[in-house]
């Protein structure tokens, strides 16, 4: 999802035919840019990674977020 600055809080879906993330590339990107992740959010990300419906590209990016956060703590 990508936020349009003119939309004032509305979130519009983004189609990215080159990504293997099913249109969720911006949501994962927002997680990557987060300064700190709460342990509840980390647990949720780890649960999402285990789901069969998550694409390989999204799974790799989420794993990278968890690994990066683990190194910074």
C-alpha positions, 0 to 999 in steps of 0.5 A: 500500500502506498500513501498518496500525500494528497489523500490525507490518510487514505491508503491506495493499493499499489500494483507492482508487476515486477515484485514477487510480493503480491502488491504488499511491497510498500507495507513491507517497506514501511516495516523496514523503515521502522525505527523500532519494532515491538516484540508483539510486532516481531512475533506477528511477523514471525507468524506471518512468515510461516503462512503458506500464502506468503510469497517467497519474495515477501518472506525473504524481506520479512526475514531480513527485517527480523534478522536486522532487528535482532542484530540491533538489540 
